Amino acid sequence: MRPIIAVVGATGTGKSHLAVELAKALNGEIVNADAMQMYQGLDIITNKHPIRQRGGIPHHLLGVEPWSSKLTVRDFERIADKCISEINSRQKLPIVVGGTHYYVQSCLFKDAVMKSSDAKESTETTEKTDSQGNSENPQSAGSAGSTENTENSGNPENPENSTNSTDSTNTTTNPENTQSQPKKGRGRRKTRRVKIPGNFEPRKPSPVDDMSAEQIENELREKDPKILEKFHPNDTRRLRRALEVFYETGKPASAIYNEQKLELKCPVLVFYVYCDRTVLVDRLNARVDKMAELGLAEEVNDLIMEFNDEYTGVFQSIGFRQIMPLLMANEDLQPGIDEMKRETCRYAKQQTKWVKNKLGPMVDKTGGVISIADSSDLNQWDDQIKRSVDIAKEFLDLCQAKSESLEKNQAQDENENENQNENQNENQNQNQNDYRIEMDKNKLIPPSLEEHLTRLEPTFDADAWARRRCEACSKKSGKDVIIVGNQWAKHEKSRGHINAENRLKREEKSSAPENP
C-alpha cells in the first residue's frame, strides 16, 4: 500500500510552499499536476515555483513539453503514473501538487477521466459561458482547469517570481533529461521535445476526428441518444469524446458511466489549502503586478511568435489573451493587466468551488482523507504547516499499520487453507484493494472551516440527464437557449431568466384580447 499525498486549492493560496514543507518532512518528491506548467520556459506567465524556493526537493513534470504539444489527460495519466511508480521505487513519497482538476483526479482515482465525464480532457479549455452554453460550475464545466497555476512562491502572500526558474535536473524522474527553453526575442524558434519518463504513446487517430459537430450529433442520436441529454449541444468536445468511447469500446458512453464505481488507486490524503476570498484577491492582484514587472510582456511576445490563432495548449495561459492584442497594437498594457487580474480571481473562485463541490465529496465517498490548511493569516501559516505535517505523519503510520495487518492476515489465511476457493480469493483481493483510512475529522478540519467542504456524496443518475429549452430566454434572445441537467434550477434563479419571464408575461398580457 503505497500512499499518495495531494495538495490542492486555488491559485495563490500557498500550495507549492506546503508541498515543499511536506516533502522535506516526509522524504517526498513533488509531481506537478498543472497543465500550463508542463510547458518549457514561460516561468512568469505560468507561475512556476522558483528553484530557490523548492528546498532542494525534486520536482517532476515541470517544463517538459514544447509549446506545440497538446497533451490529453490520458497522456498525462500515463506519464504521471509512471513517474509516481518510479518515486515509490526509490522509497520516496509522491506528493501531487496543482493545478489542473482532471490531472489531479487522474492521479488519485481509477478511471477518473471517464467518471469526470470527459475522457479527452486536455489543455483544450471549454469557454465559460452563460446559460446558453457550458456552465461555469466545476461539476459540469469542461476543462476550465486548463489555466490553473501552481503557486510561484514559498510564502502564499509573496508575489515574487523568478525568471529561468525551471530546473533541468528536477523536471522529470530522469535527472539526465534536459529541456530546450525557448530564447527570448522575435523570430521563429525551434523547440525539441523533451524525453518523458515511461513508454509514452500519443493518442491514435480516431474516425471521429474529422466529423463535424452536426455529424457527431447525428451519430450519437443513433448510437447513444442518452448521452445527448447529458451534454449541451455546443459542448462538441465532450460529445466528440462520447462518440470516440463508443467506437473504442463498442458500448455507449452513458452505459459505461452508469456501470463504473469510483475507486482510489491507493491510500490518499488530500490537503486543501484554503484562503479567505478578500485576502486572496489582494494577493492575486499583487502577484499579477509583480509578474508585469518581471517580464510578463516579454513572455507574451515570445508566444505571439508561435501563435497560430488557436487558443489551445500553452496559449490558454491566463495573461496571453489579455495582453497579446494590446502588445501587438503598441497600446498601454494596463487594461490587459487589469483584465488579467479579474480573470485570475474568477478562476480562483472556480477552483475553490471544484474542491468544495467535486473533489471533497469524491475523496469522502471513496474512503480517502481530506484536511484543510488555512493560509488566510500569514502569522498562523507556520502553525498550519506544522499541523499538516503532523496529520500526514499520522496518516502514513495508519497506512503502514493497515498494510502490515493485511499481510499478516493473508499469511494466516494461506497457512490455514492452501486451497482457497474462488470466493475466498475474491474477498482477499477486495481487502487488498481497500484503501479506506479512518482519521478523526475534527482534527482534519477545524469546525470554523467545515462550511468550505461539501459532505454530500455525488451521485450518478442517468435519468436526471435532460436538455431543456427555456421558452422565455429563447424568445428574448431570438435563438434556442438550452439548459442541461441540474443547471435548470440555477438558471431559473438567474437575473436574466427572471427578466425574460417578466417580459414574456407583459407581452402576453398586452396581446391578450380585452374582455367586452
C-alpha positions in Angstrom: 0.0 0.0 0.0 2.0 3.0 -1.3 0.1 6.1 -0.4 -0.1 9.5 -2.2 -0.5 13.0 -0.8 -2.1 15.7 -2.9 -2.1 19.4 -2.3 -4.9 21.3 -3.9 -6.6 24.7 -3.7 -7.0 28.0 -5.6 -4.0 29.6 -7.2 -2.2 32.0 -4.8 -3.1 30.1 -1.6 0.4 28.6 -0.9 0.0 25.0 -2.3 3.6 24.9 -3.5 5.1 26.0 -0.2 3.1 23.5 1.8 4.0 20.7 -0.7 7.7 21.5 -0.3 7.5 21.5 3.5 5.6 18.2 3.5 8.3 16.7 1.1 11.1 17.9 3.4 9.4 16.3 6.5 8.3 13.1 4.9 11.1 12.2 2.4 8.9 13.1 -0.5 9.2 14.2 -4.1 6.8 16.6 -5.9 4.8 15.8 -9.0 3.4 18.7 -11.0 -0.3 18.4 -11.9 -0.7 21.8 -13.6 -1.1 21.6 -17.4 0.4 25.0 -18.1 3.5 24.4 -16.0 4.3 21.3 -18.1 5.4 23.6 -20.9 9.0 24.7 -21.4 10.1 28.1 -20.2 7.4 30.7 -19.6 8.2 30.8 -15.9 6.4 34.1 -15.3 3.1 33.6 -17.1 2.7 30.0 -15.8 3.9 30.9 -12.3 6.4 28.1 -11.9 7.7 27.7 -8.4 11.2 29.3 -8.3 14.1 26.9 -7.9 15.5 28.7 -4.8 12.2 28.1 -3.0 12.0 24.4 -3.8 14.2 23.5 -0.9 16.2 21.0 -2.9 13.2 18.8 -3.4 12.9 17.1 -6.8 10.0 18.5 -8.8 8.8 16.3 -11.7 6.8 17.1 -14.9 7.8 20.7 -14.9 8.8 22.3 -18.2 8.9 19.0 -20.2 6.6 19.9 -23.1 7.3 22.0 -26.2 4.8 24.8 -26.9 3.3 22.9 -29.8 2.3 19.9 -27.6 -1.3 19.3 -26.7 -1.4 16.6 -24.0 -4.7 14.9 -23.2 -5.4 13.9 -19.6 -4.9 10.3 -20.6 -1.5 11.2 -21.8 -0.8 12.9 -18.5 -2.2 9.9 -16.5 0.2 7.5 -18.2 3.2 9.8 -17.6 2.2 10.7 -14.0 1.5 7.0 -13.1 5.0 6.1 -14.4 6.6 9.0 -12.5 4.8 8.1 -9.3 5.8 4.4 -9.6 9.4 5.5 -10.0 9.2 7.7 -6.9 7.8 4.8 -5.0 10.6 2.5 -6.2 13.1 4.9 -4.5 11.1 4.6 -1.3 10.1 8.2 -1.5 6.6 9.7 -1.0 4.9 11.1 -4.1 3.2 14.5 -3.4 1.0 15.7 -6.2 0.5 19.5 -6.3 -1.6 21.7 -8.6 -3.3 22.5 -10.7 -5.4 21.1 -13.4 -8.5 19.4 -12.0 -8.7 16.4 -14.2 -4.9 15.9 -13.9 -5.2 15.7 -10.1 -8.1 13.3 -10.2 -6.3 11.0 -12.7 -3.5 10.6 -10.1 -5.9 9.7 -7.3 -8.8 7.7 -8.8 -9.1 4.7 -11.1 -10.7 5.6 -14.4 -11.2 9.2 -13.1 -11.2 10.5 -16.6 -14.4 8.6 -17.6 -16.0 9.3 -14.3 -15.4 13.0 -14.8 -17.5 12.7 -18.0 -14.5 14.0 -20.0 -12.1 11.3 -21.1 -10.4 13.6 -23.6 -9.7 16.4 -21.2 -6.6 18.1 -22.3 -5.2 21.6 -22.4 -8.1 22.5 -24.6 -10.4 24.5 -22.4 -14.2 24.9 -22.6 -15.0 28.5 -22.6 -17.0 29.7 -19.6 -20.4 30.9 -21.0 -23.8 31.8 -19.8 -26.9 29.6 -19.7 -26.8 29.2 -23.5 -23.6 27.2 -23.3 -21.4 25.3 -20.9 -21.8 26.0 -17.2 -19.1 27.7 -15.1 -20.0 25.1 -12.4 -16.8 23.0 -12.0 -19.0 19.9 -11.6 -20.2 20.3 -15.2 -17.9 22.6 -16.9 -15.3 21.3 -19.3 -11.6 21.8 -18.7 -11.8 25.1 -17.0 -8.8 23.8 -15.1 -6.5 24.2 -18.0 -5.3 27.6 -17.0 -4.7 26.8 -13.4 -1.4 27.9 -11.9 0.6 26.4 -9.0 1.9 29.0 -6.6 5.0 30.8 -7.5 6.4 31.5 -4.1 7.1 29.9 -0.8 5.1 32.5 1.1 1.5 32.5 -0.1 1.4 36.3 0.0 4.7 36.9 -1.7 4.1 37.5 -5.4 7.8 37.4 -6.3 8.7 35.1 -9.1 12.0 34.2 -10.7 12.8 34.0 -14.4 14.6 31.0 -15.7 13.3 29.1 -12.7 12.9 25.7 -14.5 15.5 23.3 -13.2 16.5 20.8 -15.9 17.6 18.3 -13.2 14.3 18.4 -11.5 11.7 18.3 -14.2 11.4 14.6 -14.7 12.1 11.4 -13.0 15.3 11.1 -15.0 18.0 13.5 -13.8 19.8 13.2 -17.2 16.9 14.7 -19.1 17.4 18.2 -20.3 15.0 20.7 -21.7 15.2 23.2 -24.5 14.0 26.5 -23.2 13.0 29.0 -25.9 15.1 32.1 -26.2 13.5 35.4 -25.8 13.2 37.8 -28.7 11.5 37.9 -32.0 11.7 35.4 -34.8 10.7 31.8 -35.2 12.3 29.3 -32.9 12.8 25.6 -32.9 12.0 23.5 -29.8 12.8 19.9 -29.3 10.6 17.6 -27.4 12.0 16.5 -24.0 12.1 12.9 -23.2 9.3 12.0 -20.8 9.6 9.0 -18.4 7.8 5.9 -19.3 6.5 4.4 -22.5 4.6 7.4 -23.9 2.5 6.9 -26.9 0.4 9.7 -28.5 -3.3 9.1 -28.9 -4.1 7.1 -32.1 -6.3 8.9 -34.8 -10.0 8.3 -34.4 -12.7 8.1 -37.1 -14.4 10.9 -35.2 -11.6 13.4 -35.6 -12.8 14.7 -39.0 -16.5 14.7 -38.2 -18.4 18.0 -38.0 -20.5 18.8 -34.9 -23.7 18.0 -36.8 -22.3 14.6 -37.9 -21.3 13.8 -34.3 -24.8 14.8 -33.1 -26.4 12.5 -35.7 -24.2 9.6 -34.9 -24.8 9.9 -31.2 -28.6 10.1 -31.8 -28.3 6.7 -33.4 -25.7 5.0 -31.1 -26.1 6.7 -27.7 -29.1 9.0 -27.6 -28.9 9.1 -23.8 -25.6 10.9 -23.8 -27.1 13.7 -25.8 -29.2 14.6 -22.8 -26.1 14.9 -20.6 -24.2 17.5 -22.6 -25.1 20.8 -24.1 -25.3 20.9 -27.9 -22.4 23.4 -28.0 -20.2 21.1 -25.9 -18.8 19.5 -29.1 -15.6 18.4 -27.3 -17.4 16.1 -24.8 -19.9 14.9 -27.5 -16.9 14.0 -29.7 -15.3 12.1 -26.9 -18.5 10.3 -26.1 -18.7 9.0 -29.7 -15.0 8.1 -29.5 -15.8 6.0 -26.5 -18.4 4.1 -28.4 -16.0 3.3 -31.3 -13.2 2.3 -28.9 -15.3 0.1 -26.6 -18.4 -0.9 -28.6 -20.5 0.3 -25.7 -22.4 3.6 -25.3 -20.6 6.1 -23.0 -23.7 6.6 -21.0 -23.8 2.8 -20.1 -20.1 2.9 -19.1 -20.7 5.9 -16.8 -23.5 4.0 -15.2 -21.5 0.8 -14.6 -18.4 2.4 -13.2 -17.6 2.5 -9.5 -15.4 5.3 -8.1 -12.3 3.8 -6.6 -9.0 5.1 -5.2 -5.7 4.0 -6.8 -4.1 3.8 -3.4 -4.4 5.4 0.1 -4.9 9.1 -0.4 -4.5 12.2 1.8 -5.6 15.5 0.3 -4.6 18.8 1.8 -7.0 21.6 0.7 -5.2 25.0 1.1 -8.0 27.5 1.8 -7.7 31.3 1.9 -10.3 33.9 2.7 -11.7 35.4 -0.6 -10.9 39.0 0.3 -7.3 38.2 1.3 -6.8 36.0 -1.8 -8.0 38.7 -4.2 -5.5 41.2 -2.8 -2.8 38.5 -3.0 -3.6 37.7 -6.6 -3.7 41.3 -7.7 -0.3 41.9 -6.2 1.1 38.8 -7.9 -0.1 40.0 -11.3 1.5 43.4 -10.8 4.8 41.6 -9.9 4.5 39.4 -13.0 4.2 42.5 -15.1 7.4 44.0 -13.5 9.3 40.7 -14.0 8.8 40.5 -17.8 5.3 39.2 -18.5 5.1 41.2 -21.7 8.3 39.7 -23.0 7.0 36.2 -22.5 3.7 37.1 -24.2 5.8 38.5 -27.1 7.6 35.2 -27.4 4.3 33.3 -27.5 3.0 35.7 -30.2 5.8 34.5 -32.5 4.4 30.9 -32.2 0.7 31.7 -32.1 -1.5 30.0 -34.8 -4.8 31.6 -34.0 -5.9 28.7 -31.7 -6.3 29.3 -28.0 -5.2 25.8 -27.1 -2.3 24.3 -25.2 0.0 26.9 -23.7 -1.8 29.7 -25.5 -4.6 29.4 -22.9 -2.4 30.7 -20.1 -4.1 33.5 -18.3 -2.4 36.7 -19.5 -1.8 35.7 -23.1 -5.2 36.5 -24.4 -5.4 39.7 -22.3 -2.0 41.1 -23.2 -1.5 40.0 -26.8 -3.8 42.4 -28.7 -2.5 45.4 -26.7 1.1 44.4 -27.3 0.6 43.9 -31.0 -1.2 47.3 -31.3 1.6 49.1 -29.3 -1.0 50.2 -26.8 -0.9 50.7 -23.0 -0.9 47.3 -21.3 -2.6 48.3 -18.1 -6.2 47.4 -19.3 -4.9 44.0 -20.2 -3.2 43.6 -16.8 -6.4 44.7 -15.1 -8.4 42.1 -17.0 -5.8 39.5 -16.2 -6.4 40.3 -12.5 -10.1 39.8 -12.9 -9.7 36.6 -14.8 -7.3 35.2 -12.3 -9.7 36.0 -9.4 -12.6 34.4 -11.3 -10.6 31.4 -11.9 -9.5 31.1 -8.3 -13.2 31.2 -7.3 -13.9 28.3 -9.7 -11.0 26.3 -8.3 -12.4 26.7 -4.8 -15.8 25.5 -6.0 -14.3 22.4 -7.5 -12.6 21.4 -4.3 -15.7 22.0 -2.2 -18.3 20.5 -4.5 -16.4 17.9 -6.5 -13.1 16.7 -5.1 -14.1 16.8 -1.4 -17.1 14.5 -1.9 -15.1 12.2 -4.2 -12.4 11.7 -1.6 -15.1 11.2 1.2 -17.0 8.7 -0.9 -14.0 6.5 -1.6 -12.5 6.5 1.9 -9.7 8.9 1.3 -8.7 11.5 3.8 -9.0 15.3 3.3 -7.8 18.1 5.6 -7.9 21.9 5.4 -4.9 24.2 5.9 -5.8 27.8 6.2 -3.4 30.3 4.7 -5.5 33.4 5.3 -3.5 34.7 8.2 0.2 34.6 7.4 1.1 34.9 11.1 -0.5 31.5 11.6 0.8 29.9 8.4 3.8 28.2 10.0 1.5 26.6 12.6 -0.8 25.4 9.8 2.2 23.8 8.1 3.3 22.0 11.3 -0.3 20.8 11.8 -0.4 19.5 8.3 2.9 17.6 8.7 1.6 16.0 11.9 -1.6 14.9 10.1 0.5 13.5 7.3 2.7 11.5 9.6 -0.3 10.0 11.4 -1.8 9.1 8.0 1.3 7.4 6.9 1.5 5.5 10.2 -2.1 4.3 9.7 -1.3 3.2 6.2 1.7 1.2 7.4 -0.2 -0.4 10.2 -3.0 -1.4 7.8 -0.6 -2.8 5.3 1.1 -4.9 7.9 -2.2 -6.1 9.2 -3.3 -7.2 5.7 -0.1 -9.0 5.1 -0.4 -10.8 8.5 -4.0 -11.8 7.8 -3.1 -13.0 4.3 -0.2 -15.2 5.7 -2.6 -16.7 8.3 -5.2 -17.5 5.7 -2.6 -19.2 3.5 -1.4 -21.3 6.4 -4.9 -22.3 7.4 -6.0 -23.3 3.9 -3.7 -23.5 1.0 -6.5 -24.4 -1.3 -8.7 -21.4 -1.1 -11.8 -21.4 -3.2 -12.7 -18.6 -5.6 -14.9 -16.7 -3.1 -12.0 -16.6 -0.6 -9.6 -15.3 -3.2 -12.1 -12.7 -4.3 -12.5 -11.5 -0.7 -8.8 -11.4 -0.3 -8.4 -9.2 -3.4 -11.1 -6.9 -2.1 -9.2 -6.5 1.2 -6.0 -5.8 -0.6 -7.7 -3.0 -2.6 -9.4 -1.4 0.4 -7.6 1.9 0.7 -10.0 3.4 3.3 -8.2 5.1 6.1 -10.1 6.4 9.2 -8.9 9.5 10.9 -10.5 12.0 13.3 -12.4 14.5 11.1 -12.4 17.1 13.9 -8.6 17.1 13.8 -8.6 17.2 10.0 -11.0 20.0 9.5 -11.4 22.8 12.2 -15.1 23.5 12.9 -14.7 27.0 11.7 -13.8 25.7 8.2 -16.3 22.9 7.9 -18.5 25.0 5.6 -15.8 25.1 3.0 -16.2 21.4 2.2 -19.4 19.7 0.9 -20.1 16.4 2.7 -22.8 15.3 0.2 -21.7 12.4 -1.9 -22.1 13.0 -5.7 -24.5 10.6 -7.2 -24.9 9.3 -10.8 -28.4 9.3 -12.2 -28.6 9.0 -16.0 -32.4 9.5 -15.7 -31.7 13.1 -14.4 -29.8 14.0 -17.6 -32.0 16.2 -19.7 -31.8 19.0 -22.2 -34.4 21.7 -21.7 -35.3 24.6 -23.9 -36.1 27.8 -21.9 -39.0 29.4 -23.8 -38.7 32.8 -22.2 -35.0 33.2 -22.7 -35.2 31.7 -26.3 -37.9 34.2 -27.3 -35.9 37.1 -25.7 -32.6 36.2 -27.4 -34.1 35.1 -30.7 -32.2 31.8 -30.6 -32.6 28.5 -28.7 -31.4 28.7 -25.1 -30.7 25.1 -23.9 -30.1 24.1 -20.3 -28.6 20.8 -19.3 -29.4 18.6 -16.3 -29.2 20.1 -12.8 -28.3 23.6 -14.2 -32.1 24.3 -14.7 -32.6 25.1 -11.1 -29.7 27.6 -11.2 -30.9 29.0 -14.5 -34.4 29.7 -13.1 -32.9 31.8 -10.3 -30.7 33.9 -12.7 -31.5 37.5 -13.2 -31.5 37.1 -17.0 -34.2 34.4 -16.8 -36.4 36.3 -14.3 -36.2 39.4 -16.6 -37.1 37.2 -19.6 -40.0 35.6 -17.8 -41.4 39.0 -16.7 -41.0 40.4 -20.2 -42.9 37.4 -21.6 -45.7 37.8 -19.1 -46.0 41.5 -20.0 -46.2 40.7 -23.7 -48.8 38.0 -23.2 -50.9 40.4 -21.1 -50.7 43.2 -23.6 -51.5 41.0 -26.5 -54.5 39.3 -24.8 -57.9 40.4 -26.1 -59.8 42.7 -23.7 -63.0 41.4 -22.2 -66.0 43.1 -23.6 
